[in-house]
Amino acid sequence: MDLTANGRVATAEASTPITIRPWLPAAILFAASITFSIGSTWDIQWHSDVGPDTFFTLPHLFIYASAAVAGFTGLTVILVTSAAGRAGRRVDGELGGPGIGVFGRTFTAPLGYMVAALGAASFLLYGLWDLWWHSLYGFDAIIDSPPHIGLFLSSTVISVGTVIVFAAARAHRWGWLGALFALAHLVTNSTVTALAVQRLSTGTVRWTVAVTAFMVILLLMAGAGFIRWGATVTAAFGSLTQAVFWWFAPWAARTYADFVGLPMREHIRGIPGTPALIPFVLIPVGIVIDLLVRRGAGDRWARLLPALAGAVGGAIIGGCSPVQSVLIYQARFHLPAMFQDGAHYGAASVTIATTVAAALLGALGGYLGWRFGDMLRLTAPAKEALA
């Protein structure tokens, strides 16, 4: 596959532009991403409050419907833009970003929709694996099974495509706001993916916290690199989503259990599983990132500021993690619930080691996120192309 010079197949100046409005498929794609978050949050809470489940459940319907909608949306846009290019019609550069020639330019796929479609295809493959997994082992005893981690990673790819789609229309308010909201969705959704490394947390470092810090810093820094005060706005959107799901998750699990006639587990505390994984300090971290990267703009050390801001943000997330655990689970301060399996190391050594690891990974996330934000700006067409 190759990238065309103008992001689209060359067409005559007088060609009739394609009539599809960029905001419509972008909104559908974003709705698909939100549908996945609803289904996954619901499903994780079900595992916690009710118990194991089978493949065919209502939360799973939301999860797989999200991939289907994203896949069909991406495929439709790709086919429409390819047909328009063959007919010599001009394709709006704000429709998903620069065009990618696929299969020898047989198709011309807008970058954002191509990424989303690939994520949806991967989701389908992992979904088949999940179906086989259920048929082989029956109920899911844990949420972080290999097929589930693959599904979350595939959903992340779909969400990245959604960010690119909105970023390509950054000249419009709905474009840059949608990009930041999609980044916030990634922030709240990516914390579940960090569960893939929880079995590594056998020493003094809690790698789920460190990896969460890496992903959160990367995405907040991408917002900062995309638009001024982007990290703060992304963090605010993420905290708003966290608050909504904090109420939704226990309510949905209990309501669905009553509907299908299944009892709730005894002694459940109704703690929202997925929202509890999201750091409470998103907004302070977002503000710190924006202040640091803007304060040194134009300075000769400016290239180091994203990594420095990421390290500070990662340290805040890692250092505040035990406090968040206490607030949520009402554990004893000297032995937070999330550190129970490493109690013999002592809370101080665990907290310090985890904070250092989170700072180091945060620095890496800041470095990469700033460059991702730069790339997001480049997905928008040049002003002369919009004229």
Secondary structure, 3 states (H helix, E strand, C coil): CEECCCCCCCCCCCCCECCCCCHHHHHHHHHHHHHHHHHHHHHHHHHHHCCCCCCCCHHHHHHHHHHHHHHHHHHHHHHHHHHHHHCCCECCCCCCCCEEEECCCCEEEEHHHHHHHHHHHHHHHHHHHHHHHHHHHCCCCCCCCHHHHHHHHHHHHHHHHHHHHHHCCCCCHHHHHHHHHHHHHHHHHHHHHHHHHHHHCCCCCCHHHHHHHHHHHHHHHHHHHHCCCHHHHHHHHHHHHHHHHHHHHHHHHHHHHHHHCCCCCCCCCCCCCCHHHCCCCHHHHHHHHHHHHHHCCCCCCHHHHHHHHHHHHHHHHHHHHHHHHHHHHCCCCCCCHHHHHHHHHCHHHHHHHHHHHHHHHHHHHHHHHHHHHHHHHHCCCCHHHHC
